[in-house]
Amino acid sequence: MLQTALDAGVSPETLRKIESGRVATPAFPTIAAIADVLGLSLDLVWAEINRPAQERLAS
């Protein structure tokens, strides 16, 4: 997690807060940077966010 945060240019604490839900609406540039570091397209991230909850739980 530390390397991901540093590579994305965010603090590890910020990444922990996003991951745990303590930051309900992270800034778009932050999400874009994290997605880029993880090799995820923003389209994929958006699709995952908009999947029904029961589908996400089954994955």
N, C-alpha and C positions, 0 to 999 in steps of 0.2 A: 504494500500500500504506500509506503514511504516513497519508493522510486516512482510509482505512478503519479503521485501528487507532485513531486518535484519536476518530473518530465512535463506535466501539464501546466506547471507554473502556478499551482495553488498550494496552500499550506496543507500539511497532513491533517491538521485539525479540521480544516474546511472539508476535506474529502471525507473524514470520519462523520462529520455532521450531515453531509449529503447522504452518505450511505445509511446512516441510522434514521434518517427522516427528520432530524432536528432542523434542517434547512428545507423548508417545504417547497420553496420556489427558487432554486439556484439560478444565478444569472446565465443567460444563454451562452455568452462566451466561455464561461466556466465549463458548462456541459459540453460544448463543442471541443474544447481543449482536452477534456478527459476522454471523450469518445475517440478523438484522434489518436491519443496515446494508446488506447486499448484496441485500435484498429477497427472501430465500429463506425458505420456510416450514420449520419444523423437521421436518415430515413429509417434505418433499423431501430434506432433508439426511439424515434417517434412512434413507430408501429408497436413496439413493446409497451410503451406507456399507454397506448390506446387499446391494447388487447383487453378483453373482459377479464375481470379479476379471477374468475374460476379457471380460465385457460392458463393464466400466469401461475396459479398455484399447482396446477397439474404438471407443469414443466419441471 
